[in-house]
Structures are given as structure tokens and as C-alpha cells.
Amino acid sequence: MRQRFWPMFLLAMAVVGSSDGTGTGGAWTLGVARAADLPTDCPGVQFAFQMMPKAPADVGVPLPDGAAFFGGNPGGPMHVNGVEYTMLPSARFLVSQPMQEVVQFYRQRLDGSWSRAEFMGMTFFAKGVDLAKEKNPLHVLMARPGTVPSITLSDAEKDPCAQAVKKGARTMVEIVFEK
């Protein structure tokens, strides 16, 4: 199960952490966890606290109730296969709601510029890209990681690092957003 949880981390180099904050789409409260509170076998999470210690004030889309910040990446220059580009910032959140409930949440709140696809047990929403026409939606999002505003939903129930940040977390919401 951990293998499915971390593919976006490995491919997009999105890192994780935790903090307090508020965001777009109405008031929401973020859970708090410090790197020192996490198990020692979560080195990516420990590193993430150094990369992005606070939740962004605005990720451009609403968040489900009770979202806990689970780190992010401030974006910046990136190289993939010798090609340099600028990666958009990303932020991750953990929620207690099951994935299908979170899928419905976003289906009701995103405008028509967003498309949806399912692949490898994850649900993706992408802005300005027709994921339904792609054989492998992950390729669109990972050919140049972090260049398309997107939302990735994946299972967080069996990931001990996620559970260390938000006990009872069921879904991880990763958002790549424009500043």
C-alpha cells in the first residue's frame, strides 16, 4: 500500500510537512505536527519540514473539512530528462473522509475547466487538460511534473507517516497550484 501512496512524491519530488493555516473556499483548520513528532522511518517527511514549514495561504481550490497540512514543495527550477522548466508549487493535505467522498466534493466544486481520470487506484483532476482522452493520465501529469494545476487523491489509511500527522486519515489530497 505504501508503494501506491508515494508515487507522486517520487516522480514530482513533492515533499511533505505540517503546519497551521487557513485557505481558499471558506474557513478550515489545519492539524499540527512537528517533524520531531514523526516516526524516524519517515525521512521524506522530516526533510519536508525544512522545505515548506508552513501551509500556503491559498491553493486555488477549496479543501474538505478538517484538512491537515501534510507538506509541500515551493516549486522552482526542475530538470527532467535534461529539460529544464519551472515546477509549480504543490501542497498535500490529509482528510478523514473516504476517497469517494472527496472525489464527490471536488466534482461539485470545480468548474468545467477541470477534467477527471482514475489510474493506479488514484483519482486525478487536472485544469486545462482533457485526461479522459489520455491512455495514461499519469503521463500527462508526470512528463513534466508540477506544470499542470492538478489535484491527486490517494489512499492514506495504511501509511504510518500519514497517520503520524493525522490519526484516522483516509485520503491524501495533493494539489499543484498556480501562485
Buried (B, 14 or more C-beta within 10 A) or exposed (E): EEEEBBBBBEBBBBBBBBBEBEBBBEEBEBBEBEBEEBEEEBEBBBBBBEBBBBBBEBBBBBBBEBBBBBBBBBBEEBEBEEEEEEBBBBBBBBBBBEBEEBBEBBEEEBEEEBBBBEBEEBBBBBBEBEBEEBEEBBEBBBEBBBBBBBBBBBBBBEBEBBBBBBEEBBBBBBBBBEE
